[in-house]
């Protein structure tokens, strides 16, 4: 790798074949950064890896693979998005969740220290980090304790602790529920993609109750993937002043309101089915957007983000 100070730093993007990671990798390549993507393709897709990125297929739990990637490519920056991200799956398989999110992160940190990584950005969760956020309130790292109530949130919090104690220059980004083009319809955090795929086919959609069957469903803060990308670029550039940044809009949306907004966009009369609450689901999660706004400016309104997301799903359907 060139040591010319004008050469953009080489960046390792773990999970770079997945939804968020592939958008981050794409943006870095557009800025001229050499990019290395590591992904085991368990949920990501090889087609998501942007042209120009080096791709290594593998699992971050594989110590030999991690060491080889850092030795051969010697990244100066790391954007760590490889993770188990489903609350439902974490509840069903908490040990696997911990192995990926905690042990995998520890392996990356050890290798990053060895080669002298200059910036390490960790993609964490705001949606699962703060537990129940009371009505009328917005959670933030500056004011709220981390109180996860499911294995996914717990594993992300533990990984944050290891990042903070690594000795590396770091930033932690706590995301609200991220959505947008290229998201696969799997996991609780992917409800917009789940609804979009089903409505596009004319299939029924299901609302898991917040507290009682038939209510409006859980309350979430939905943040568009383009805003998350900007937060990542700012963190890698050293433009995020605090070590933890909450990335959310501060807008509370029920699952039922989201479902109706998507049905309107798809011009669908598909029925909405009511389901009981799910184990591990937080009833209400909304983040304080003030710190994110100070770093990246105005955040994408949900209506505009949904328009772009629905357009992408329609284009994908036509391409099949």
Short mmCIF file of the C-alpha atoms (twelve columns), coordinates in Angstrom:
data_MODEL
# 
_entry.id   MODEL 
# 
loop_
_atom_site.group_PDB 
_atom_site.id 
_atom_site.type_symbol 
_atom_site.label_atom_id 
_atom_site.label_alt_id 
_atom_site.label_comp_id 
_atom_site.label_asym_id 
_atom_site.label_seq_id 
_atom_site.Cartn_x 
_atom_site.Cartn_y 
_atom_site.Cartn_z 
_atom_site.pdbx_PDB_model_num 
ATOM 1   C CA . UNK A 1   0.000   0.000   0.000   1 
ATOM 2   C CA . UNK A 2   1.303   3.439   -0.865  1 
ATOM 3   C CA . UNK A 3   2.476   5.598   2.037   1 
ATOM 4   C CA . UNK A 4   1.757   8.783   0.116   1 
ATOM 5   C CA . UNK A 5   -0.156  11.023  2.541   1 
ATOM 6   C CA . UNK A 6   -2.436  12.110  -0.304  1 
ATOM 7   C CA . UNK A 7   -3.616  8.546   -0.935  1 
ATOM 8   C CA . UNK A 8   -7.040  7.955   0.644   1 
ATOM 9   C CA . UNK A 9   -6.712  5.394   3.449   1 
ATOM 10  C CA . UNK A 10  -7.492  1.777   2.700   1 
ATOM 11  C CA . UNK A 11  -10.694 0.762   4.504   1 
ATOM 12  C CA . UNK A 12  -11.810 -2.665  5.660   1 
ATOM 13  C CA . UNK A 13  -15.608 -2.939  5.650   1 
ATOM 14  C CA . UNK A 14  -16.803 -6.030  7.468   1 
ATOM 15  C CA . UNK A 15  -20.295 -7.083  6.427   1 
ATOM 16  C CA . UNK A 16  -19.750 -5.131  3.220   1 
ATOM 17  C CA . UNK A 17  -21.959 -7.483  1.186   1 
ATOM 18  C CA . UNK A 18  -24.886 -6.719  3.471   1 
ATOM 19  C CA . UNK A 19  -27.418 -3.924  3.479   1 
ATOM 20  C CA . UNK A 20  -25.713 -1.084  5.360   1 
ATOM 21  C CA . UNK A 21  -22.142 -2.239  4.836   1 
ATOM 22  C CA . UNK A 22  -22.462 -2.351  1.058   1 
ATOM 23  C CA . UNK A 23  -23.773 1.228   0.985   1 
ATOM 24  C CA . UNK A 24  -20.841 2.357   3.141   1 
ATOM 25  C CA . UNK A 25  -18.356 0.525   0.907   1 
ATOM 26  C CA . UNK A 26  -19.928 2.079   -2.183  1 
ATOM 27  C CA . UNK A 27  -19.634 5.584   -0.735  1 
ATOM 28  C CA . UNK A 28  -15.992 5.028   0.222   1 
ATOM 29  C CA . UNK A 29  -15.107 3.822   -3.270  1 
ATOM 30  C CA . UNK A 30  -16.852 6.875   -4.728  1 
ATOM 31  C CA . UNK A 31  -14.466 9.000   -2.647  1 
ATOM 32  C CA . UNK A 32  -11.422 7.151   -3.950  1 
ATOM 33  C CA . UNK A 33  -10.671 4.880   -0.996  1 
ATOM 34  C CA . UNK A 34  -9.272  1.415   -1.621  1 
ATOM 35  C CA . UNK A 35  -11.840 -0.873  0.025   1 
ATOM 36  C CA . UNK A 36  -11.638 -4.449  1.252   1 
ATOM 37  C CA . UNK A 37  -14.909 -6.226  2.036   1 
ATOM 38  C CA . UNK A 38  -15.115 -9.238  4.330   1 
ATOM 39  C CA . UNK A 39  -18.445 -11.050 4.462   1 
ATOM 40  C CA . UNK A 40  -19.493 -14.660 5.002   1 
ATOM 41  C CA . UNK A 41  -22.560 -14.158 2.757   1 
ATOM 42  C CA . UNK A 42  -24.852 -15.680 5.356   1 
ATOM 43  C CA . UNK A 43  -27.190 -12.719 4.924   1 
ATOM 44  C CA . UNK A 44  -25.280 -10.521 2.481   1 
ATOM 45  C CA . UNK A 45  -25.049 -11.000 -1.261  1 
ATOM 46  C CA . UNK A 46  -21.967 -11.049 -3.454  1 
ATOM 47  C CA . UNK A 47  -23.815 -8.829  -5.931  1 
ATOM 48  C CA . UNK A 48  -23.988 -6.094  -3.286  1 
ATOM 49  C CA . UNK A 49  -20.218 -5.715  -3.135  1 
ATOM 50  C CA . UNK A 50  -19.415 -2.600  -5.168  1 
ATOM 51  C CA . UNK A 51  -17.201 -2.813  -8.226  1 
ATOM 52  C CA . UNK A 52  -13.646 -1.967  -7.349  1 
ATOM 53  C CA . UNK A 53  -13.706 -3.452  -3.850  1 
ATOM 54  C CA . UNK A 54  -11.522 -6.407  -2.970  1 
ATOM 55  C CA . UNK A 55  -13.708 -9.199  -1.609  1 
ATOM 56  C CA . UNK A 56  -12.808 -11.851 0.942   1 
ATOM 57  C CA . UNK A 57  -15.432 -14.474 1.729   1 
ATOM 58  C CA . UNK A 58  -15.190 -15.477 5.353   1 
ATOM 59  C CA . UNK A 59  -16.422 -15.304 8.929   1 
ATOM 60  C CA . UNK A 60  -15.041 -12.782 11.416  1 
ATOM 61  C CA . UNK A 61  -15.014 -15.565 14.021  1 
ATOM 62  C CA . UNK A 62  -12.282 -17.269 11.975  1 
ATOM 63  C CA . UNK A 63  -9.054  -16.066 13.634  1 
ATOM 64  C CA . UNK A 64  -6.800  -17.228 10.800  1 
ATOM 65  C CA . UNK A 65  -8.903  -15.475 8.179   1 
ATOM 66  C CA . UNK A 66  -9.009  -12.223 10.158  1 
ATOM 67  C CA . UNK A 67  -5.243  -12.251 10.652  1 
ATOM 68  C CA . UNK A 68  -4.683  -12.952 6.957   1 
ATOM 69  C CA . UNK A 69  -6.928  -10.063 5.887   1 
ATOM 70  C CA . UNK A 70  -5.136  -7.573  8.107   1 
ATOM 71  C CA . UNK A 71  -1.688  -8.887  7.152   1 
ATOM 72  C CA . UNK A 72  -2.298  -8.872  3.407   1 
ATOM 73  C CA . UNK A 73  -4.353  -5.678  3.096   1 
ATOM 74  C CA . UNK A 74  -3.197  -3.644  6.126   1 
ATOM 75  C CA . UNK A 75  -6.215  -1.336  6.310   1 
ATOM 76  C CA . UNK A 76  -5.762  2.011   8.015   1 
ATOM 77  C CA . UNK A 77  -9.472  2.384   8.787   1 
ATOM 78  C CA . UNK A 78  -12.070 -0.223  9.745   1 
ATOM 79  C CA . UNK A 79  -15.861 0.043   9.370   1 
ATOM 80  C CA . UNK A 80  -17.233 -2.911  11.318  1 
ATOM 81  C CA . UNK A 81  -20.748 -3.900  10.226  1 
ATOM 82  C CA . UNK A 82  -20.549 -7.706  10.244  1 
ATOM 83  C CA . UNK A 83  -23.025 -8.851  12.880  1 
ATOM 84  C CA . UNK A 84  -25.966 -10.958 13.875  1 
ATOM 85  C CA . UNK A 85  -28.676 -8.275  13.790  1 
ATOM 86  C CA . UNK A 86  -31.989 -10.018 14.413  1 
ATOM 87  C CA . UNK A 87  -33.584 -9.657  17.845  1 
ATOM 88  C CA . UNK A 88  -35.723 -12.730 17.179  1 
ATOM 89  C CA . UNK A 89  -32.721 -14.846 16.187  1 
ATOM 90  C CA . UNK A 90  -30.703 -13.611 19.169  1 
ATOM 91  C CA . UNK A 91  -33.467 -14.748 21.499  1 
ATOM 92  C CA . UNK A 92  -33.622 -18.169 19.870  1 
ATOM 93  C CA . UNK A 93  -29.833 -18.610 19.590  1 
ATOM 94  C CA . UNK A 94  -28.102 -16.315 22.108  1 
ATOM 95  C CA . UNK A 95  -24.796 -18.197 22.082  1 
ATOM 96  C CA . UNK A 96  -24.410 -17.819 18.322  1 
ATOM 97  C CA . UNK A 97  -25.370 -14.156 18.668  1 
ATOM 98  C CA . UNK A 98  -22.632 -13.648 21.260  1 
ATOM 99  C CA . UNK A 99  -20.043 -15.553 19.241  1 
ATOM 100 C CA . UNK A 100 -20.575 -13.336 16.206  1 
ATOM 101 C CA . UNK A 101 -21.111 -9.976  17.863  1 
ATOM 102 C CA . UNK A 102 -18.668 -10.279 20.765  1 
ATOM 103 C CA . UNK A 103 -15.982 -12.801 19.825  1 
ATOM 104 C CA . UNK A 104 -15.941 -11.712 16.187  1 
ATOM 105 C CA . UNK A 105 -15.439 -8.099  17.235  1 
ATOM 106 C CA . UNK A 106 -12.665 -9.093  19.642  1 
ATOM 107 C CA . UNK A 107 -10.795 -10.861 16.852  1 
ATOM 108 C CA . UNK A 108 -11.019 -7.774  14.655  1 
ATOM 109 C CA . UNK A 109 -9.811  -5.519  17.453  1 
ATOM 110 C CA . UNK A 110 -6.794  -7.715  18.159  1 
ATOM 111 C CA . UNK A 111 -5.772  -7.733  14.504  1 
ATOM 112 C CA . UNK A 112 -6.436  -4.005  14.155  1 
ATOM 113 C CA . UNK A 113 -4.136  -3.270  17.096  1 
ATOM 114 C CA . UNK A 114 -1.421  -5.423  15.607  1 
ATOM 115 C CA . UNK A 115 -1.284  -3.501  12.325  1 
ATOM 116 C CA . UNK A 116 -1.888  -0.074  13.866  1 
ATOM 117 C CA . UNK A 117 -5.354  0.765   12.518  1 
ATOM 118 C CA . UNK A 118 -5.886  4.523   12.774  1 
ATOM 119 C CA . UNK A 119 -9.705  4.602   13.023  1 
ATOM 120 C CA . UNK A 120 -12.171 1.910   14.047  1 
ATOM 121 C CA . UNK A 121 -15.889 2.586   13.574  1 
ATOM 122 C CA . UNK A 122 -18.271 0.144   15.211  1 
ATOM 123 C CA . UNK A 123 -21.865 -0.192  14.024  1 
ATOM 124 C CA . UNK A 124 -23.948 -0.702  17.150  1 
ATOM 125 C CA . UNK A 125 -27.639 -0.465  17.995  1 
ATOM 126 C CA . UNK A 126 -29.655 2.385   19.412  1 
ATOM 127 C CA . UNK A 127 -32.900 0.555   18.859  1 
ATOM 128 C CA . UNK A 128 -31.982 -2.236  21.283  1 
ATOM 129 C CA . UNK A 129 -29.486 -0.438  23.530  1 
ATOM 130 C CA . UNK A 130 -31.697 1.711   25.756  1 
ATOM 131 C CA . UNK A 131 -34.486 -0.687  26.644  1 
ATOM 132 C CA . UNK A 132 -37.946 0.810   26.888  1 
ATOM 133 C CA . UNK A 133 -38.015 4.514   25.991  1 
ATOM 134 C CA . UNK A 134 -40.955 6.181   27.811  1 
ATOM 135 C CA . UNK A 135 -43.671 7.994   25.888  1 
ATOM 136 C CA . UNK A 136 -42.642 11.479  24.833  1 
ATOM 137 C CA . UNK A 137 -38.937 10.814  25.374  1 
ATOM 138 C CA . UNK A 138 -35.993 10.214  23.067  1 
ATOM 139 C CA . UNK A 139 -33.000 8.171   24.113  1 
ATOM 140 C CA . UNK A 140 -29.377 9.261   23.767  1 
ATOM 141 C CA . UNK A 141 -25.982 8.122   24.971  1 
ATOM 142 C CA . UNK A 142 -25.509 11.499  26.648  1 
ATOM 143 C CA . UNK A 143 -28.529 11.116  28.937  1 
ATOM 144 C CA . UNK A 144 -29.541 7.459   29.079  1 
ATOM 145 C CA . UNK A 145 -27.977 4.351   30.523  1 
ATOM 146 C CA . UNK A 146 -27.553 1.322   28.309  1 
ATOM 147 C CA . UNK A 147 -30.272 -1.116  29.414  1 
ATOM 148 C CA . UNK A 148 -30.735 -3.758  26.696  1 
ATOM 149 C CA . UNK A 149 -33.536 -6.244  27.286  1 
ATOM 150 C CA . UNK A 150 -32.658 -8.891  24.676  1 
ATOM 151 C CA . UNK A 151 -29.528 -10.903 23.796  1 
ATOM 152 C CA . UNK A 152 -28.867 -8.832  20.666  1 
ATOM 153 C CA . UNK A 153 -28.666 -5.591  22.638  1 
ATOM 154 C CA . UNK A 154 -26.557 -7.296  25.301  1 
ATOM 155 C CA . UNK A 155 -24.039 -8.618  22.776  1 
ATOM 156 C CA . UNK A 156 -23.748 -5.229  21.101  1 
ATOM 157 C CA . UNK A 157 -23.180 -3.533  24.459  1 
ATOM 158 C CA . UNK A 158 -20.473 -6.055  25.366  1 
ATOM 159 C CA . UNK A 159 -18.796 -5.460  21.994  1 
ATOM 160 C CA . UNK A 160 -18.914 -1.698  22.638  1 
ATOM 161 C CA . UNK A 161 -17.059 -2.249  25.917  1 
ATOM 162 C CA . UNK A 162 -14.320 -4.169  24.126  1 
ATOM 163 C CA . UNK A 163 -14.063 -1.431  21.474  1 
ATOM 164 C CA . UNK A 164 -13.738 1.242   24.163  1 
ATOM 165 C CA . UNK A 165 -11.028 -0.731  25.924  1 
ATOM 166 C CA . UNK A 166 -9.089  -1.637  22.791  1 
ATOM 167 C CA . UNK A 167 -6.695  1.294   22.822  1 
ATOM 168 C CA . UNK A 168 -7.646  2.073   19.218  1 
ATOM 169 C CA . UNK A 169 -9.031  5.444   18.059  1 
ATOM 170 C CA . UNK A 170 -12.722 4.611   17.718  1 
ATOM 171 C CA . UNK A 171 -16.249 5.837   17.240  1 
ATOM 172 C CA . UNK A 172 -19.442 3.914   18.031  1 
ATOM 173 C CA . UNK A 173 -22.570 4.551   15.964  1 
ATOM 174 C CA . UNK A 174 -25.837 3.495   17.582  1 
ATOM 175 C CA . UNK A 175 -28.410 3.104   14.816  1 
ATOM 176 C CA . UNK A 176 -32.155 3.359   15.038  1 
ATOM 177 C CA . UNK A 177 -34.065 1.032   12.662  1 
ATOM 178 C CA . UNK A 178 -32.268 1.457   9.356   1 
ATOM 179 C CA . UNK A 179 -34.161 0.971   6.087   1 
ATOM 180 C CA . UNK A 180 -33.746 1.646   2.403   1 
ATOM 181 C CA . UNK A 181 -32.851 0.120   -0.964  1 
ATOM 182 C CA . UNK A 182 -30.975 -3.173  -0.923  1 
ATOM 183 C CA . UNK A 183 -32.334 -4.341  2.419   1 
ATOM 184 C CA . UNK A 184 -33.273 -8.010  2.512   1 
ATOM 185 C CA . UNK A 185 -36.593 -8.941  4.118   1 
ATOM 186 C CA . UNK A 186 -35.278 -10.743 7.173   1 
ATOM 187 C CA . UNK A 187 -35.106 -9.841  10.853  1 
ATOM 188 C CA . UNK A 188 -37.125 -7.429  12.978  1 
ATOM 189 C CA . UNK A 189 -35.041 -4.460  11.919  1 
ATOM 190 C CA . UNK A 190 -36.052 -5.184  8.328   1 
ATOM 191 C CA . UNK A 191 -39.791 -4.675  8.772   1 
ATOM 192 C CA . UNK A 192 -39.969 -2.150  5.940   1 
ATOM 193 C CA . UNK A 193 -38.319 -4.587  3.550   1 
ATOM 194 C CA . UNK A 194 -40.528 -7.431  4.799   1 
ATOM 195 C CA . UNK A 195 -43.675 -5.370  4.231   1 
ATOM 196 C CA . UNK A 196 -42.426 -4.103  0.873   1 
ATOM 197 C CA . UNK A 197 -41.705 -7.539  -0.497  1 
ATOM 198 C CA . UNK A 198 -45.024 -8.963  0.661   1 
ATOM 199 C CA . UNK A 199 -47.112 -5.995  -0.503  1 
ATOM 200 C CA . UNK A 200 -45.367 -6.080  -3.854  1 
ATOM 201 C CA . UNK A 201 -46.667 -9.630  -4.246  1 
ATOM 202 C CA . UNK A 202 -50.089 -8.813  -2.834  1 
ATOM 203 C CA . UNK A 203 -49.542 -10.970 0.253   1 
ATOM 204 C CA . UNK A 204 -50.900 -10.167 3.726   1 
ATOM 205 C CA . UNK A 205 -48.645 -8.402  6.215   1 
ATOM 206 C CA . UNK A 206 -48.485 -9.040  9.937   1 
ATOM 207 C CA . UNK A 207 -48.326 -6.587  12.834  1 
ATOM 208 C CA . UNK A 208 -46.844 -7.933  16.043  1 
ATOM 209 C CA . UNK A 209 -48.569 -6.250  18.947  1 
ATOM 210 C CA . UNK A 210 -46.863 -3.800  21.256  1 
ATOM 211 C CA . UNK A 211 -48.749 -5.018  24.338  1 
ATOM 212 C CA . UNK A 212 -52.109 -6.509  23.327  1 
ATOM 213 C CA . UNK A 213 -53.382 -8.220  20.201  1 
ATOM 214 C CA . UNK A 214 -54.832 -5.695  17.753  1 
ATOM 215 C CA . UNK A 215 -52.995 -2.605  19.007  1 
ATOM 216 C CA . UNK A 216 -50.915 -0.357  16.713  1 
ATOM 217 C CA . UNK A 217 -47.743 -2.355  17.228  1 
ATOM 218 C CA . UNK A 218 -44.346 -1.361  18.504  1 
ATOM 219 C CA . UNK A 219 -43.068 2.191   18.127  1 
ATOM 220 C CA . UNK A 220 -39.827 2.672   16.224  1 
ATOM 221 C CA . UNK A 221 -37.516 5.345   14.862  1 
ATOM 222 C CA . UNK A 222 -36.800 4.645   11.190  1 
ATOM 223 C CA . UNK A 223 -33.611 6.154   9.730   1 
ATOM 224 C CA . UNK A 224 -32.781 6.097   6.018   1 
ATOM 225 C CA . UNK A 225 -29.634 4.263   4.968   1 
ATOM 226 C CA . UNK A 226 -28.182 7.293   3.144   1 
ATOM 227 C CA . UNK A 227 -28.112 9.182   6.460   1 
ATOM 228 C CA . UNK A 228 -26.384 6.239   8.135   1 
ATOM 229 C CA . UNK A 229 -23.754 6.277   5.392   1 
ATOM 230 C CA . UNK A 230 -23.091 9.968   6.020   1 
ATOM 231 C CA . UNK A 231 -22.661 9.269   9.725   1 
ATOM 232 C CA . UNK A 232 -20.138 6.543   8.901   1 
ATOM 233 C CA . UNK A 233 -18.147 8.814   6.602   1 
ATOM 234 C CA . UNK A 234 -18.112 11.525  9.249   1 
ATOM 235 C CA . UNK A 235 -16.899 9.057   11.882  1 
ATOM 236 C CA . UNK A 236 -14.135 7.743   9.636   1 
ATOM 237 C CA . UNK A 237 -13.112 11.292  8.744   1 
ATOM 238 C CA . UNK A 238 -12.831 12.245  12.412  1 
ATOM 239 C CA . UNK A 239 -15.777 14.667  12.269  1 
ATOM 240 C CA . UNK A 240 -17.799 13.072  15.096  1 
ATOM 241 C CA . UNK A 241 -16.843 14.796  18.350  1 
ATOM 242 C CA . UNK A 242 -18.339 12.297  20.807  1 
ATOM 243 C CA . UNK A 243 -17.184 8.684   21.026  1 
ATOM 244 C CA . UNK A 244 -20.800 7.463   20.727  1 
ATOM 245 C CA . UNK A 245 -23.226 8.912   18.183  1 
ATOM 246 C CA . UNK A 246 -26.934 8.073   18.105  1 
ATOM 247 C CA . UNK A 247 -28.149 7.932   14.494  1 
ATOM 248 C CA . UNK A 248 -31.917 8.327   14.377  1 
ATOM 249 C CA . UNK A 249 -34.599 10.785  13.362  1 
ATOM 250 C CA . UNK A 250 -36.446 11.217  16.658  1 
ATOM 251 C CA . UNK A 251 -39.745 10.497  14.883  1 
ATOM 252 C CA . UNK A 252 -41.934 7.848   16.536  1 
ATOM 253 C CA . UNK A 253 -43.817 5.577   14.118  1 
ATOM 254 C CA . UNK A 254 -46.084 2.669   14.989  1 
ATOM 255 C CA . UNK A 255 -45.947 -0.507  12.962  1 
ATOM 256 C CA . UNK A 256 -49.562 -0.008  11.893  1 
ATOM 257 C CA . UNK A 257 -48.888 3.530   10.616  1 
ATOM 258 C CA . UNK A 258 -45.891 2.184   8.720   1 
ATOM 259 C CA . UNK A 259 -47.983 -0.610  7.229   1 
ATOM 260 C CA . UNK A 260 -50.654 1.811   6.039   1 
ATOM 261 C CA . UNK A 261 -48.068 4.149   4.517   1 
ATOM 262 C CA . UNK A 262 -46.576 1.266   2.547   1 
ATOM 263 C CA . UNK A 263 -49.956 -0.123  1.476   1 
ATOM 264 C CA . UNK A 264 -50.761 3.312   0.050   1 
ATOM 265 C CA . UNK A 265 -47.493 3.449   -1.885  1 
ATOM 266 C CA . UNK A 266 -47.970 -0.032  -3.303  1 
ATOM 267 C CA . UNK A 267 -51.657 0.692   -4.021  1 
ATOM 268 C CA . UNK A 268 -52.334 -2.562  -2.232  1 
ATOM 269 C CA . UNK A 269 -55.480 -3.860  -0.569  1 
ATOM 270 C CA . UNK A 270 -53.601 -6.792  1.003   1 
ATOM 271 C CA . UNK A 271 -54.962 -7.512  4.480   1 
ATOM 272 C CA . UNK A 272 -53.174 -6.626  7.698   1 
ATOM 273 C CA . UNK A 273 -53.098 -9.489  10.188  1 
ATOM 274 C CA . UNK A 274 -52.708 -9.019  13.934  1 
ATOM 275 C CA . UNK A 275 -50.243 -11.135 15.884  1 
ATOM 276 C CA . UNK A 276 -49.331 -11.281 19.590  1 
ATOM 277 C CA . UNK A 277 -46.208 -9.572  20.984  1 
ATOM 278 C CA . UNK A 278 -42.879 -11.247 20.214  1 
ATOM 279 C CA . UNK A 279 -40.356 -12.287 22.838  1 
ATOM 280 C CA . UNK A 280 -37.504 -9.777  23.136  1 
ATOM 281 C CA . UNK A 281 -39.246 -6.909  21.360  1 
ATOM 282 C CA . UNK A 282 -38.901 -3.472  22.930  1 
ATOM 283 C CA . UNK A 283 -42.284 -1.719  22.901  1 
ATOM 284 C CA . UNK A 284 -41.000 1.790   22.178  1 
ATOM 285 C CA . UNK A 285 -37.591 2.893   20.881  1 
ATOM 286 C CA . UNK A 286 -36.938 6.438   19.641  1 
ATOM 287 C CA . UNK A 287 -33.557 8.206   19.530  1 
ATOM 288 C CA . UNK A 288 -32.591 11.832  20.078  1 
ATOM 289 C CA . UNK A 289 -31.539 13.154  16.649  1 
ATOM 290 C CA . UNK A 290 -29.774 16.325  17.810  1 
ATOM 291 C CA . UNK A 291 -26.203 14.993  17.790  1 
ATOM 292 C CA . UNK A 292 -26.624 13.343  14.387  1 
ATOM 293 C CA . UNK A 293 -28.112 16.523  12.921  1 
ATOM 294 C CA . UNK A 294 -25.140 18.508  14.195  1 
ATOM 295 C CA . UNK A 295 -22.790 16.175  12.330  1 
ATOM 296 C CA . UNK A 296 -24.594 15.366  9.056   1 
ATOM 297 C CA . UNK A 297 -27.365 17.962  8.806   1 
ATOM 298 C CA . UNK A 298 -31.042 17.338  8.156   1 
ATOM 299 C CA . UNK A 299 -32.165 13.724  8.185   1 
ATOM 300 C CA . UNK A 300 -34.311 12.159  5.474   1 
ATOM 301 C CA . UNK A 301 -38.059 12.340  6.263   1 
ATOM 302 C CA . UNK A 302 -39.727 8.942   6.439   1 
ATOM 303 C CA . UNK A 303 -42.104 9.743   3.564   1 
ATOM 304 C CA . UNK A 304 -39.235 10.508  1.188   1 
ATOM 305 C CA . UNK A 305 -37.242 7.499   2.309   1 
ATOM 306 C CA . UNK A 306 -40.224 5.205   1.827   1 
ATOM 307 C CA . UNK A 307 -40.750 6.580   -1.679  1 
ATOM 308 C CA . UNK A 308 -37.181 5.690   -2.626  1 
ATOM 309 C CA . UNK A 309 -37.356 2.303   -0.944  1 
ATOM 310 C CA . UNK A 310 -40.628 1.326   -2.638  1 
ATOM 311 C CA . UNK A 311 -39.245 2.443   -6.011  1 
ATOM 312 C CA . UNK A 312 -36.255 0.140   -5.505  1 
ATOM 313 C CA . UNK A 313 -38.434 -2.831  -4.588  1 
ATOM 314 C CA . UNK A 314 -40.585 -2.250  -7.664  1 
ATOM 315 C CA . UNK A 315 -37.543 -2.075  -9.925  1 
ATOM 316 C CA . UNK A 316 -36.188 -5.273  -8.417  1 
ATOM 317 C CA . UNK A 317 -39.509 -7.027  -8.995  1 
ATOM 318 C CA . UNK A 318 -39.536 -5.963  -12.649 1 
ATOM 319 C CA . UNK A 319 -35.957 -7.207  -13.109 1 
ATOM 320 C CA . UNK A 320 -36.841 -10.733 -11.969 1 
# 
